[in-house]
Amino acid sequence: MERALCFGPAERAAADAQDWLSYTPGEERVLDGPLRMWRYAAGNGLGLCGLAVHLY
């Protein structure tokens, strides 16, 4: 699961290029949250449920 939620250097660069959000100093980037939440859930004996939504 860790590998599925991590980016390689080329993948991270491509994802960063598509991230149009503005971040304040110290704010977590949207690309980093899923891995952090997975680690938290796994450490507490929980699982995760994912959902993808596309709005047009």
N, C-alpha and C positions, 0 to 999 in steps of 0.2 A: 504494500500500500504506500509506503514511503516513496518508493521509486515512481509510482503512478502520479503522485502529487508533487514531485520535484520537476524542475526544468533543467535541461542541459543548457550549455551556454548559447547555442544557436536558437533553441526554443525560447529561452528567456528573452533574448534580444528581440525576437519576432513578437512575443507577447507584450513586451514593454512598448514596442512601436505602436501597438493597437490600444494601449491603455491611455485613454484620453481624460482620465480623472485628474483633478488637482489635489495634491496632498499637502498638509501642513507639516512642519518639522515634527518628527517623532510619530506621525500617523502611520499605521500599518497599511501597506499597499494591498490592493485587492488580490494580487497574485500570491501573497504570502499567507493570507488568512486560512485557506483550506488545510494546509499542512499543519499549521499551529493547532487548529481545532481537532484534526485527526489525532495528533499527539496527546492533546488534553483528554479526548474521549477514550483513547486506548489506555492511557494511564489511570483512568477511573473505571475501567471495566465496562465502558459503554461502546456503542457503535454509532455510525453515522448514516443518515439517509440523504441522498442527493436528489436534486431536482434541477432541470434545465428549462428555462422559460425564454421564449423569443417573442418580443413585443414588436409589432409593426406599426 
